[in-house]
Amino acid sequence: MKSKLTFIVTLMVSCTLCVVILAMVANMMHGLFDPNVNQEEIFKLISPAFQTIVGGFIGLLAGVKLTNDDEPK
């Protein structure tokens, strides 16, 4: 039961991370090619958020993996 729950949580986190990464890359590309947007400012705004989201999700996935490995089979 716990392994199934771990699988579901890992799958949800991975799918959410993929959607967030795709959305952020799309926004970066839009900002890069839009003549009305200053490219330096768009990257200053999005880069810290991008790093925080990726780091948080990777930490969550690593925590789930480490917790799952600690259990005796």
Secondary structure, 3 states (H helix, E strand, C coil): CHHHHHHHHHHHHHHHHHHHHHHHHHHHHHHHHCCCCCHHHHHHHHHHHHHHHHHHHHHHHHHHHHHHHCCCC
